Amino acid sequence: MSTSEILLLGAIAGFTIYLGLPIGRVRNPAPRLRAMLNAMAIGILLFLLWDVLAGAIEPVEDAVKEASDHGGSWLRVIGLGATMTAGVAVGLLTLVYYERWLDARSAASRPVGPGAAIASPTRLRAIDRLTEPQRLAFFIALGIGLHNFSEGLAIGQAAASDEISLALLLIIGFGLHNATEGFGIVAPISAAGEVPSWGFLALMGLIGGGPTFLGTVVGQAWVNDWLFIAFLALAAGSILYVVIELLGVARKLGYKELLCWGILLGLFLGFATDMVLVAAGA
């Protein structure tokens, strides 16, 4: 299989995320449906959090085993562990303080006095003008994009090692995986009863799915444990932030029983698509 064919399939694996995005266009969903959609998104993201942390810690554990057998370096263990810790911290805290900065900026830019209604919206940048649910969807897409970059690395590395059958199975598995992730992106918007534009959905799909293709490109040329851990750790931190925010949305919506059922269903969906990757030996 040629490089161009692998890259094309890597792009397809990433952009199956668009399959789940149109549900965000459902108008006036019932309150119980909003609660269920939000809860399922939490379940899917909890699975992804477990998935990325498990992937990030694996190279660290391998380094510990090598060092324990006196064939590896403890400095490498410390370095990899520090990379993972820093990545999670940066992924989480960057979004916390960025959200605070955006809120402060929006408040400072809000006009007062005569003519306030027409004064400042044009001075705000695009992200400043997003509603709170849209901003949360953006953060979800960002976290998923970081995660999907690492998936692309796996596809590219398998292809570079001439393990074409493995690469194809990874593409199928990640493609199924990404289809559920698109649903997770639009869940907070649906929960708020908003109807996003097609342009907004297209942009979120690009942010969330595009990195799979980029990771495939990089993985075919070059990859190492440090890069792999860094992107997974950043993804874990950002996903953790989003889960915390979605739990806040769930508390406002109520329906505690639906929350539990929705989270379980989201988790089961995540693990079900992961079984394809297990079958591939990944």
URLIN-V141047 format. One line per field, one symbol per residue. phi: phi as a letter, one per 40 degrees, with the letter a starting at -180 (. if undefined). psi: psi as a letter, one per 40 degrees, with the letter a starting at -180 (. if undefined). burial: b if it has 24 or more other ideal C-beta (glycine too) atoms within 12 Angstrom, else e. Layout:
# URLIN-V141047
phi->???
psi->???
burial->???
This chain:
# URLIN-V141047
phi->.cccccccccccdcccdccccdcccccfccdccdcccccccccccccccccccccccccccccccccccgbbbcccdccccccccccccccccccdcccccccccccccccbgdgccbcbdccccdcccccdccccccccccccccccccccdccccccccgccccccccccccccdcccccccccdcccccgcbccccccccccccccdcccccccccccaaacccccdccccccccccccdccccccccccgfdccdcccccccccccccccccccccgc
psi->hiddddddddddddeededededeehhfiiddddddddddddddddddddddddddddddddddddddefeahdddddddddddddddddddddddddddddddddddehiiaheddededeeiidddeiidddddddddddddddddddddddddddddefgddddddddddddddddddddddedddddeeihiiddddddddddddddddddddddddhiidddddddddddddddddddddddddddddagddddddddddddddddddddddddee.
burial->eeeeebbebbbbbbbbbbbbbebbeeeebeeeebbbbbbbbbbbbbbbbbbbbebbbebbeebeeeeeeeeeeeebbeebbebbbbbbebbbebbeeebeebeeebeeeeeeeeeeeeeeeeeeeebbebebbbbbbbbbbbbbbbbbbbbbbbbbbbbbeeeeebbbbbbbbbbbbbbbbbbbbbbbbbbbbbebeeebbbbbbbbbbbbbbbbbbbbbeebebbbbbbbbbbbbbbbbbbbbbbbebbeebebeebbeebbebbbebbbebbebbeebeb
